[in-house]
Amino acid sequence: MAHSCVSGNYHCVWSTIGRQRFICPDLRDRLWPYLGGIARENHMTAKCIGGMPDHVHLLLSVPSTMAIAKAVQLIKGGSAKWIHDNAREWGRADWTKCKGQEGYGAFGTSASLIAAVVEYIQGQEAHHRVRTFEEEYIVLLEKHGIKYDLKYVFG
């Protein structure tokens, strides 16, 4: 073939340090667009961004030339720096440098499931009335067949 065709969609999830609930509505309203801007600047597409005060969900389309680890590093690192430099009134979101916060979940998503993942991300508030972040994350790991040791999942 003369041309490569790649579909790289990932449902990415990560938490704040110690799962502190500091992503308040005012910060969220500025942070979600900022995450999308980091994605655009790096040739990615943020298809949906959401979450709760203690964690972020991002449906991300990544180009074939970029590893998902690099994509998440760019977004987490850039957003942590932005919060640290520009939004100190909300606290520090240094989710890239604290022990145990290098991690994230990135779950491959087929094109046929994009609408369902978008609905899931947009429904976070209702979803978390009955399930904690920890419970949600374990369900995602199990749904995607990822082997894990619980003592290492949350640091």
PyMOL commands that set and color helices and strands:
alter all, ss='L'
color gray80, all
select helices_A, chain A and resi 17-19+25-41+68-86+88-90+111-122+124-127+133-143+150-153
alter helices_A, ss='H'
color red, helices_A
select strands_A, chain A and resi 9-15+45-52+55-61+105-108
alter strands_A, ss='S'
color yellow, strands_A
deselect
rebuild
show_as cartoon
